[in-house]
Amino acid sequence: MQAQATMNFQQRRGARGDRVNFAGLRRAIRYLFRYRRVAAIAYASLFVSTLAQLMVPQLVQATIDAITRGGALAAMPTAASAPFTRADLEAWLIAAAVGIVGFAAMRGLFAFAQSYNAERASQGVAFDLRNELFAKIQRLSFSYHDQNQTGQLMIRATDDVEKTRMFIGQGLMMALQAFILLFGTLLVLWLTNASLTLVVLPTLPVALILFLAFGAVAQPLFTRVQQKLSTLNTILQENLAGIRVVKAFVREANEQARFNRAAEDLMQQQLVVSRVFSFLFPFIFLIMNLGQAAVLYFGSRQILGGTLTLGEWQKFSLYLIYVFFPMGMLGMIISQMSQAAASASRIFEILDAKNDVADKPNARALPPIQGRVKFDGVTFRYFGSSEPVLSRVSLEANPGQTIALLGATGSGKTTIINLIPRFYDASEGRVTIDGYDVREVKLDSLRSQIGIVLQDTTLFSGTIRDNIAFGRPDATMEQVIAAARAAEAHDFISDFPQGYDTLVGERGATLSGGQKQRVAIARALLLDPRILILDDSTSSVDLATEYRIQNALDTLMKGRTSFVIAQRISTVLNADQILVLDKGEIVARGKHEELMEESEIYAEIYHSQLIQ
């Protein structure tokens, strides 16, 4: 049921992503205002650089006209008495050459300033987006992570952010440069020769319409490219994380085939995009060539008629390149913009995601607790499911009591302990700690007073000490060692050559299952919590180690309200209250002796394990 709901959710999200939507890109561009000074330098430099570029054809025209006039004067007998002498011509040529070099140097200097500062600003935007994405992913509730794959989230914070950054750092600059170059050139051309400029103008609306149509087609295509890239990344991430399982079950060939299919899908989608590009650019070049042919024809007629000089013709030809060059740039701009729009939409899809579990506006900090936990008619359903996982569960744990949860897989044990630190919110009823509804207090103040050892032990890359002190980075070495001793971890840690400075490897790969479990227990104990949650925390250790850990936990749980999930009934015999769950309901509760007499399910579990 939950898998089907997740599939439907992703299909709806994919359908939304196929629509042309530039709202996310506009939001991303607004991040530039955080770096307005650097961005202003970049755009000012672009303006100066483009103006310097526009000045060069003017010098070329003046030079050619001067040479032409100088050559005509040299052929005349009275050239010596003419006001424009050969010396004047040579001086002008030198000045023009210096001017061209000067404008080229100015353009190069300001182009560097533009490029460097644009990169600084765009990297700042990428930095902010990545940090906001990571912070949001950290805050999102378990239900969101239940519906989204790790690889999908990873690609948003990496490739999608980079594509958005590329447009903000380069695409916007190219768009502005194209705009200044195009309209600046058209203005100069109009002032130079209005009739010849009118020959060029009809080609521009045709090119613009073509690019707009391309953008409308390309943006959904790039969205699907990112989706298929996410799928490929998810397969890769899952395979690397479970490489030992893959090898153990000899599934390398199957995993390779799965990866090949995803890579093939990605390649085919990218080829679709390439076909669109391949269709577009020949049309653009055709339009450019038609414009050039028209200018060549009408310009030649004006030269023959004496209304256009060679210098003006050469200037017009150079500026004509400046007219069609922005049109060529538009292809790259539209491509980057379409990719960035698709990626920005995916980024803000996460940043705008509704958090099912969050602090209420009027939430207050939970004061130091005694540890009274109460479930009052609690029903819980997972996202998109109508079938309750828990149904009308009521229980109460007094401070210092140990509550054991027993039942078959899927009976609701883990769901109960997930509701205490508010990993999920109850669908109906309420959970209170010392009379405070957990939905009414701040999450940090709630979870900081609860120590948790989950069934799936997760260690982070770093040293053993870092992992034990994960919840209290400021803990002293003595406190870390004390927690490790209590968790029966100190002896095996001391056996390592580097002791507590031993690197645990990715996901704790260098430690055995039992060792990882004891480090996780030490991590929880270092917090000195008032409420302790142990989710089958001795499942990965041998009987001798389990006995030592259980003795330590019996001592440490005194004075703390403890919730213990155990598959082995021997670990919960001394619990103050044992709750037997079946299909999301508490079917029996009491101490061991009482349940042996009153609960058929409990007695059956006990005898089955005793026989084993």
VEXVO-766149 format. One line per 4 residues: number of its first residue (from 1); their letters; for each residue z, x, y of C-alpha. Coordinates in pm, whole numbers, plus 50000, padded with zeros to 5 digits. Example, Ala and Ser with C-alpha at 12.3 -4.5 7.8 and 13.67 -1.06 7.14 Angstrom:
BEGIN
1 = AS = 50780:51230:49550 | 50714:51367:49894;
This chain:
BEGIN
1 = MQAQ = 50000:50000:50000 | 50099:50273:50245 | 49794:50483:50153 | 49568:50183:50220;
5 = ATMN = 49736:50126:50558 | 49686:50491:50646 | 49317:50471:50549 | 49270:50162:50765;
9 = FQQR = 49448:50332:51054 | 49218:50634:51033 | 48909:50414:51007 | 49009:50223:51321;
13 = RGAR = 49078:50549:51499 | 48741:50689:51388 | 48565:50377:51514 | 48728:50420:51855;
17 = GDRV = 48628:50787:51857 | 48258:50701:51813 | 48247:50532:52153 | 48132:50729:52456;
21 = NFAG = 48453:50792:52649 | 48503:51049:52920 | 48847:50926:53031 | 49022:51196:52828;
25 = LRRA = 48803:51467:52979 | 48882:51344:53330 | 49252:51364:53248 | 49211:51717:53116;
29 = IRYL = 49028:51822:53432 | 49323:51698:53640 | 49531:51970:53477 | 49339:52211:53704;
33 = FRYR = 49551:52089:53996 | 49841:52280:53841 | 49638:52594:53908 | 49481:52480:54234;
37 = RVAA = 49507:52816:54410 | 49330:53008:54133 | 49075:52727:54092 | 49010:52721:54468;
41 = IAYA = 48934:53096:54464 | 48696:53042:54173 | 48507:52758:54341 | 48495:52932:54679;
45 = SLFV = 48356:53243:54507 | 48097:53028:54332 | 47988:52882:54667 | 47947:53225:54829;
49 = STLA = 47772:53367:54521 | 47522:53078:54516 | 47452:53108:54890 | 47381:53480:54842;
53 = QLMV = 47140:53387:54563 | 46964:53138:54792 | 46913:53401:55064 | 46701:53638:54855;
57 = PQLV = 46377:53431:54856 | 46397:53415:55237 | 46388:53793:55254 | 46106:53805:55001;
61 = QATI = 45897:53566:55215 | 45959:53763:55531 | 45872:54089:55354 | 45546:53959:55207;
65 = DAIT = 45441:53805:55537 | 45523:54133:55713 | 45319:54333:55462 | 45029:54090:55488;
69 = RGGA = 45035:54103:55867 | 45080:54482:55860 | 44780:54524:55630 | 44567:54308:55860;
73 = LAAM = 44675:54508:56164 | 44596:54839:55991 | 44239:54721:55939 | 44194:54644:56309;
77 = PTAA = 44075:54916:56554 | 44339:54810:56808 | 44625:54831:56564 | 44793:55111:56757;
81 = SAPF = 44835:54889:57058 | 44958:54591:56855 | 45322:54492:56902 | 45387:54516:56522;
85 = TRAD = 45341:54884:56426 | 45343:55061:56090 | 45680:55212:56180 | 45809:54860:56245;
89 = LEAW = 45678:54755:55904 | 45845:55043:55726 | 46171:54977:55907 | 46148:54611:55812;
93 = LIAA = 46080:54695:55446 | 46383:54922:55436 | 46600:54657:55601 | 46470:54390:55363;
97 = AVGI = 46538:54612:55059 | 46889:54684:55184 | 46939:54313:55248 | 46825:54217:54899;
101 = VGFA = 47052:54481:54743 | 47336:54369:54968 | 47299:54003:54873 | 47273:54104:54505;
105 = AMRG = 47595:54305:54537 | 47764:54015:54716 | 47648:53777:54447 | 47773:54009:54171;
109 = LFAF = 48114:54057:54337 | 48176:53689:54398 | 48031:53595:54058 | 48295:53821:53902;
113 = AQSY = 48569:53660:54112 | 48438:53318:54014 | 48422:53395:53642 | 48758:53571:53625;
117 = NAER = 48952:53308:53819 | 48780:53022:53637 | 48889:53183:53309 | 49246:53220:53439;
121 = ASQG = 49259:52854:53539 | 49104:52728:53215 | 49337:52941:53003 | 49627:52793:53196;
125 = VAFD = 49501:52443:53119 | 49465:52535:52751 | 49818:52680:52754 | 49957:52355:52894;
129 = LRNE = 49761:52135:52654 | 49867:52335:52349 | 50232:52334:52454 | 50227:51963:52529;
133 = LFAK = 50058:51894:52196 | 50312:52100:52005 | 50603:51941:52192 | 50465:51591:52125;
137 = IQRL = 50404:51665:51757 | 50763:51789:51734 | 50893:51466:51888 | 50676:51224:51694;
141 = SFSY = 50858:51031:51426 | 50823:51072:51052 | 50607:50760:51036 | 50338:50928:51248;
145 = HDQN = 50334:51233:51024 | 50317:51005:50721 | 49985:50871:50854 | 49827:51198:50971;
149 = QTGQ = 49736:51508:50776 | 49856:51851:50883 | 49504:51992:50904 | 49400:51709:51137;
153 = LMIR = 49682:51793:51377 | 49618:52167:51358 | 49253:52133:51461 | 49353:51933:51770;
157 = ATDD = 49579:52212:51894 | 49322:52484:51827 | 48953:52396:51821 | 48973:52078:52030;
161 = VEKT = 49177:52250:52301 | 48932:52542:52304 | 48628:52315:52345 | 48799:52134:52630;
165 = RMFI = 48893:52466:52790 | 48537:52596:52762 | 48403:52304:52963 | 48676:52328:53227;
169 = GQGL = 48627:52703:53258 | 48249:52722:53227 | 48087:52378:53217 | 48239:52258:53544;
173 = MMAL = 48138:52584:53713 | 47783:52555:53583 | 47765:52191:53694 | 47878:52275:54048;
177 = QAFI = 47648:52575:54063 | 47357:52361:53944 | 47439:52100:54207 | 47460:52353:54494;
181 = LLFG = 47153:52541:54374 | 46946:52226:54329 | 47029:52052:54657 | 47039:52376:54857;
185 = TLLV = 46697:52467:54725 | 46552:52122:54790 | 46681:52136:55148 | 46519:52476:55209;
189 = LWLT = 46194:52365:55045 | 46184:52048:55254 | 46230:52247:55573 | 45965:52495:55457;
193 = NASL = 45699:52255:55335 | 45784:51886:55304 | 45453:51780:55150 | 45474:52037:54872;
197 = TLVV = 45837:51945:54808 | 45732:51584:54749 | 45521:51710:54458 | 45836:51839:54282;
201 = LPTL = 46072:51546:54348 | 45927:51293:54094 | 46016:51524:53805 | 46388:51524:53887;
205 = PVAL = 46475:51156:53811 | 46287:51184:53480 | 46493:51489:53379 | 46818:51324:53495;
209 = ILFL = 46755:51008:53292 | 46672:51221:52990 | 46999:51414:53020 | 47208:51102:53066;
213 = AFGA = 47054:50951:52754 | 47124:51274:52568 | 47487:51269:52678 | 47533:50912:52554;
217 = VAQP = 47389:51008:52214 | 47559:51347:52183 | 47923:51259:52255 | 47974:51043:51941;
221 = LFTR = 47792:51306:51736 | 48031:51577:51853 | 48324:51346:51777 | 48207:51321:51416;
225 = VQQK = 48162:51700:51402 | 48528:51742:51502 | 48638:51485:51245 | 48451:51664:50967;
229 = LSTL = 48587:51999:51086 | 48937:51849:51065 | 48869:51737:50708 | 48751:52086:50615;
233 = NTIL = 49058:52239:50778 | 49288:51999:50593 | 49141:52098:50255 | 49178:52466:50342;
237 = QENL = 49538:52421:50459 | 49635:52221:50150 | 49468:52469:49917 | 49640:52773:50071;
241 = AGIR = 49977:52598:50071 | 49939:52499:49707 | 49753:52803:49577 | 50008:52860:49300;
245 = VVKA = 49965:52505:49173 | 49586:52541:49187 | 49598:52857:48979 | 49858:52722:48739;
249 = FVRE = 49640:52420:48657 | 49316:52622:48659 | 49168:52401:48931 | 48991:52674:49130;
253 = ANEQ = 48644:52539:49046 | 48741:52183:49140 | 48895:52294:49468 | 48586:52501:49542;
257 = ARFN = 48369:52195:49480 | 48590:51984:49710 | 48566:52248:49983 | 48189:52277:49935;
261 = RAAE = 48148:51902:49982 | 48346:51909:50305 | 48153:52213:50428 | 47826:52041:50339;
265 = DLMQ = 47928:51729:50535 | 48015:51946:50835 | 47688:52138:50813 | 47481:51820:50788;
269 = QQLV = 47656:51671:51091 | 47595:51990:51289 | 47229:51978:51187 | 47209:51624:51326;
273 = VSRV = 47334:51759:51659 | 47085:52046:51639 | 46799:51802:51583 | 46896:51615:51898;
277 = FSFL = 46901:51944:52093 | 46568:52047:51942 | 46420:51716:52054 | 46559:51741:52407;
281 = FPFI = 46468:52089:52525 | 46091:52072:52460 | 46082:51765:52684 | 46274:51950:52955;
285 = FLIM = 46037:52246:52942 | 45741:52007:52949 | 45873:51846:53267 | 45931:52191:53421;
289 = NLGQ = 45577:52306:53333 | 45424:51988:53472 | 45612:52041:53797 | 45502:52403:53819;
293 = AAVL = 45138:52309:53749 | 45145:52045:54022 | 45294:52288:54275 | 45039:52555:54178;
297 = YFGS = 44750:52316:54237 | 44863:52169:54568 | 45002:52500:54692 | 44670:52675:54628;
301 = RQIL = 44489:52408:54828 | 44725:52462:55120 | 44673:52841:55109 | 44297:52791:55112;
305 = GGTL = 44338:52548:55402 | 44544:52799:55597 | 44856:52581:55617 | 45063:52796:55379;
309 = TLGE = 45112:53174:55397 | 45142:53398:55092 | 45503:53471:55183 | 45585:53102:55202;
313 = WQKF = 45406:53047:54872 | 45606:53326:54704 | 45930:53189:54850 | 45837:52841:54731;
317 = SLYL = 45766:52978:54380 | 46104:53153:54366 | 46287:52845:54490 | 46097:52638:54237;
321 = IYVF = 46272:52841:53968 | 46600:52746:54136 | 46500:52381:54108 | 46417:52393:53739;
325 = FPMG = 46688:52643:53641 | 46969:52388:53708 | 46774:52139:53498 | 46779:52389:53213;
329 = MLGM = 47150:52447:53275 | 47208:52074:53247 | 47128:52096:52877 | 47416:52336:52821;
333 = IISQ = 47639:52142:53061 | 47576:51811:52885 | 47635:51978:52548 | 47967:52129:52657;
337 = MSQA = 48068:51809:52832 | 47995:51596:52525 | 48191:51830:52299 | 48477:51851:52550;
341 = AASA = 48484:51472:52595 | 48510:51422:52219 | 48782:51689:52189 | 48979:51571:52494;
345 = SRIF = 48986:51217:52355 | 49132:51352:52031 | 49390:51557:52222 | 49512:51265:52433;
349 = EILD = 49510:51043:52127 | 49808:51249:52013 | 49967:51289:52358 | 49948:50909:52405;
353 = AKND = 50064:50828:52052 | 50351:50583:52041 | 50667:50734:51902 | 50838:50485:51673;
357 = VADK = 51167:50673:51705 | 51257:50784:52057 | 51547:50777:52300 | 51581:50449:52483;
361 = PNAR = 51581:50472:52864 | 51951:50392:52876 | 52049:50597:52569 | 52372:50792:52602;
365 = ALPP = 52499:51100:52429 | 52694:51039:52110 | 53045:51180:52159 | 53209:51395:51888;
369 = IQGR = 53227:51169:51586 | 53482:51103:51314 | 53213:51013:51062 | 53241:50637:50997;
373 = VKFD = 52895:50525:50881 | 52803:50161:50836 | 52486:49985:50721 | 52482:49621:50826;
377 = GVTF = 52218:49413:50644 | 51956:49688:50667 | 51599:49617:50558 | 51327:49881:50592;
381 = RYFG = 50949:49872:50554 | 50709:50160:50594 | 50427:50139:50848 | 50168:49878:50756;
385 = SSEP = 50355:49762:50446 | 50495:49413:50395 | 50696:49514:50089 | 51049:49630:50184;
389 = VLSR = 51173:49966:50055 | 51530:49862:50132 | 51640:49500:50127 | 51958:49374:50301;
393 = VSLE = 52158:49690:50230 | 52517:49690:50350 | 52762:49974:50298 | 53045:50149:50476;
397 = ANPG = 53163:50509:50451 | 53496:50603:50605 | 53555:50944:50763 | 53594:51211:50497;
401 = QTIA = 53458:51000:50213 | 53188:51115:49972 | 52925:50853:49899 | 52701:50917:49601;
405 = LLGA = 52362:50748:49572 | 52226:50702:49223 | 51915:50531:49095 | 51566:50572:48961;
409 = TGSG = 51288:50735:49161 | 51170:50493:49431 | 51493:50295:49432 | 51558:50371:49804;
413 = KTTI = 51810:50657:49791 | 51619:50893:50020 | 51534:50610:50258 | 51904:50539:50311;
417 = INLI = 51981:50897:50412 | 51670:50907:50633 | 51804:50617:50838 | 52135:50790:50920;
421 = PRFY = 51986:51070:51139 | 51724:50818:51251 | 51419:50978:51097 | 51309:50615:51071;
425 = DASE = 51442:50299:51236 | 51559:50003:51034 | 51316:49711:51032 | 51609:49468:51027;
429 = GRVT = 51984:49511:51058 | 52148:49817:51207 | 52304:50153:51122 | 52615:50258:51313;
433 = IDGY = 52821:50576:51334 | 53176:50526:51466 | 53057:50189:51593 | 52761:50331:51787;
437 = DVRE = 52421:50191:51692 | 52211:50500:51617 | 51924:50344:51815 | 52138:50338:52129;
441 = VKLD = 52233:50709:52140 | 52034:51022:52217 | 51866:51174:51915 | 51977:51531:51989;
445 = SLRS = 52343:51431:52013 | 52311:51235:51687 | 52130:51490:51473 | 52331:51788:51598;
449 = QIGI = 52638:51637:51428 | 52466:51584:51092 | 52402:51860:50841 | 52109:51798:50607;
453 = VLQD = 51983:51966:50292 | 51662:51793:50189 | 51521:51782:49839 | 51208:51970:49950;
457 = TTLF = 51350:52298:50076 | 51164:52439:50374 | 51223:52793:50494 | 51046:52952:50789;
461 = SGTI = 50883:53292:50812 | 51143:53544:50921 | 51460:53688:50776 | 51723:53522:50562;
465 = RDNI = 51963:53547:50855 | 51715:53370:51084 | 51684:53085:50836 | 52058:53040:50789;
469 = AFGR = 52109:53047:51167 | 51813:52815:51230 | 52033:52538:51372 | 52265:52782:51552;
473 = PDAT = 52066:53086:51670 | 52373:53210:51860 | 52589:53227:51547 | 52758:53562:51479;
477 = MEQV = 52684:53762:51168 | 53033:53685:51039 | 52967:53311:51069 | 52632:53346:50890;
481 = IAAA = 52795:53541:50605 | 53078:53286:50579 | 52826:53001:50543 | 52631:53202:50284;
485 = RAAE = 52950:53271:50085 | 53037:52901:50086 | 52688:52819:49955 | 52714:53084:49681;
489 = AHDF = 52428:53274:49848 | 52600:53591:49969 | 52586:53777:49637 | 52211:53746:49579;
493 = ISDF = 52141:53819:49947 | 52347:54139:49927 | 52144:54249:49625 | 51829:54274:49838;
497 = PQGY = 51771:54623:49990 | 51754:54473:50341 | 52030:54218:50279 | 52030:53947:50543;
501 = DTLV = 51732:54112:50713 | 51512:54045:50409 | 51191:53863:50498 | 51160:53536:50307;
505 = GERG = 50779:53522:50322 | 50570:53215:50390 | 50766:52902:50292 | 51026:53129:50132;
509 = ATLS = 50781:53262:49873 | 50992:53572:49798 | 51294:53361:49691 | 51344:53157:49378;
513 = GGQK = 51394:52781:49396 | 51770:52814:49351 | 51792:53087:49613 | 51600:52881:49866;
517 = QRVA = 51827:52585:49793 | 52140:52790:49859 | 51999:52931:50185 | 51924:52572:50292;
521 = IARA = 52280:52469:50208 | 52416:52762:50409 | 52193:52656:50700 | 52347:52309:50699;
525 = LLLD = 52703:52434:50656 | 52676:52671:50951 | 52653:52368:51179 | 53001:52255:51063;
529 = PRIL = 52880:51894:51072 | 53097:51584:51060 | 52838:51411:50841 | 52681:51599:50553;
533 = ILDD = 52368:51481:50371 | 52272:51645:50042 | 51948:51518:49893 | 51961:51635:49533;
537 = STSS = 52058:51974:49675 | 52151:52131:49341 | 51838:52026:49155 | 51680:52373:49161;
541 = VDLA = 51972:52576:49028 | 52099:52653:48683 | 52417:52497:48548 | 52636:52800:48623;
545 = TEYR = 52517:52820:48984 | 52541:52444:49018 | 52904:52462:48911 | 52983:52729:49173;
549 = IQNA = 52795:52540:49447 | 52963:52214:49352 | 53307:52373:49375 | 53220:52508:49719;
553 = LDTL = 53081:52175:49830 | 53387:51988:49704 | 53599:52201:49936 | 53358:52184:50228;
557 = MKGR = 53307:51809:50204 | 53678:51746:50259 | 53719:51596:50605 | 53346:51526:50628;
561 = TSFV = 53160:51207:50551 | 52916:51314:50282 | 52615:51137:50137 | 52500:51291:49811;
565 = IAQR = 52185:51207:49619 | 52196:51345:49267 | 51989:51307:48956 | 52271:51450:48744;
569 = ISTV = 52558:51207:48717 | 52798:51495:48653 | 52771:51601:49017 | 52901:51268:49152;
573 = LNAD = 53185:51185:48916 | 53447:51256:49183 | 53275:51065:49465 | 53489:50814:49656;
577 = QILV = 53214:50559:49620 | 52907:50556:49397 | 52621:50328:49495 | 52371:50235:49226;
581 = LDKG = 52033:50132:49367 | 51749:49951:49203 | 51428:49842:49378 | 51576:49884:49724;
585 = EIVA = 51898:49695:49661 | 52254:49807:49586 | 52316:49658:49242 | 52656:49818:49181;
589 = RGKH = 52919:50013:49371 | 53257:50168:49296 | 53412:50476:49137 | 53300:50625:48810;
593 = EELM = 53556:50447:48593 | 53487:50111:48752 | 53112:50141:48715 | 53138:50245:48352;
597 = EESE = 53298:49909:48285 | 53110:49688:48530 | 52756:49833:48563 | 52519:49830:48271;
601 = IYAE = 52264:50043:48464 | 52524:50308:48551 | 52658:50323:48196 | 52305:50354:48062;
605 = IYHS = 52232:50647:48299 | 52559:50816:48208 | 52511:50787:47833 | 52147:50896:47847;
609 = QLIQ = 52245:51215:48031 | 52547:51271:47806 | 52327:51260:47497 | 52091:51513:47655;
